[in-house]
Amino acid sequence: MRRFDRTVIVVLAFLLGVVHAAPGRGDDPPRAAGPVDRRLPWVTENAGVPGVVFRTFDSMAAAGPVSYHVFTPPEYDVQSVRLPVLYWLHGTLGGLEGIGPLTAHFAEEMRSGRMPPMLVVFVNGLPRRLWADSKTGAAPVETVFITELIPEIDRSFRTVATRAGRVLEGFSMGGYGAARLGFSHPDLFAGISIFAGGPLDLDLDGPRARRNPRLREFILREVCGGDIDHFRAISPWTLAEQAAPVLREHATVIRHVVGTQDDTRELNLAFHQRLEQVGIEHDYREIADVGHDARAVLAVLARTDGGFYQRALGTPVPHEGKDSDVREP
């Protein structure tokens, strides 16, 4: 073989090796090789809430249309301003019924000045999917949200289209999602708000899973491909250690809240202690006499912690009242 031919072969082999070994971008979720399940409810009904727009976009990851809802405050409609965005992640069964009450809450908080004017995006993350791409590739929930929906919102609305203009918040499975997506993509969100997150144990054996074994079986099968090690790998408990240095570097504002009567309290307390262990600064609070109820949590925080969004977004914090309903362990 001629020297030129040998040289070409060596160079090609080197380049192929580099391409094969090169890691993916840190802000991109892993892609599964399996086919997408086109039967999944990626398009919900229109919630029909005043002040909330219902839209769809064509998703390459989901191989079809995906819907979302957006609340736009009056400031957006009367002024040519760019507003920050709060991404709300729903719980286990989906979030359609909660859009009306949550919109009323956020609208009142903005009207009163306890919350800065923001767009609120109600994300469709599918029921019972843990805000994660399924191991088989059938339900690319994380990919749709992170790589498609966020750019769609920034293209379609006047947003502050940077990390400094985004807050991630959710309740129950949405609280779990806020933690795992916030920790997986710390470059995207200035604030992470975790309400009664779950499932926050590494064995998927908490009180809610024991009470609903069919749900546990579904999550393990449909999200994790029957692999408990995969469940552990995607858990915010596991992701916290890797995310800690970046969260500290960005000074991400994190709050973690659960009711004292919530059956997820013990696991949330353990998760709070895990965050302390790995050095993730956060504000952990327990709300007295509140169970697994997002609106009750928000109602108390409206009186006692109106400054979270301002702190996350770097805007002035209003006077905060005395706190007799919230305790810090």
ABEGO torsion letter per residue (X at the ends): XBAAAAAAAAAAAAAAAAAAABBBBAABBBBBABBBBAABBABBBBAGBBGBBBBBBBBAAAGEBBBBBBBBBAAAAABBBBBBBBBBBBBAAEAAAAAAAAAAAAAAAAAAGABBBBBBBBBBAEBGAGGBBBAAGABBAAAAAAAAAAAAAAAABBBBBBAAABBBBBBEAAAAAAAAAAAABAAABABBBBBGBOBABAAGABAAAAABAAAAAAAAAAAAGGBAAAAAAABAAAAAAAAAAAAAAAGBBBBBBBBAABAAAAAAAAAAAAAAAAGBBBBBBBBBGBBBBAAAAAAAAAAABAAAAAAAAGBBBBBBBBBAABBBX
